[in-house]
C-alpha cells in the first residue's frame, strides 16, 4: 500500500440514500427554489379557488394562463392537477440542475436563482391580484 493511501482518512460507509442520491449540490439555492414554488402553488390555488367561488369579486375573471398547467387542472382538478404539474416541474428542474452542478456549478446556481426570481415575481403578482380584488 502506498504512503498516500495509508495517510488518507477513511470515510464512513455511505448509507443507502447517500449511495442512491449522492450529495445535494447547491442546497441553499435548491431549498429557496422549492420554497418559492410551494408559495406559487398555494397562491395559484387560492386565486383559482377564489375566482370560481360564488359572489367573489374575481368570479370567473381569472384562469390559468399556462396551457400545460391548464391541461392538468382541467383534467384532474385544481388541487390534484395543479399539484401534479408543479411537483413534476420542480422535481425535474431540481434533478436537471443537480446534474448540471456536477460539471458547471455556476450555471446550475444561475438556473436555480433565476427560477426562484421568476417564480417570486409570479407569487407577488398573484398576491396583488387578491389584494386588488378585496379592496
WOZIBEL-V319163 format. One record per pair of residues at least 12 apart in sequence whose C-alpha atoms are under 6 Angstrom apart, sorted by sequence separation. I is the first residue (numbers start at 0). J is the second residue. D is the distance in Angstrom with one decimal. If there is no record, write none. Layout:
# WOZIBEL-V319163
i=I j=J d=D
i=I j=J d=D
This chain:
# WOZIBEL-V319163
i=56 j=132 d=5.7
i=32 j=115 d=4.9
i=39 j=122 d=5.2
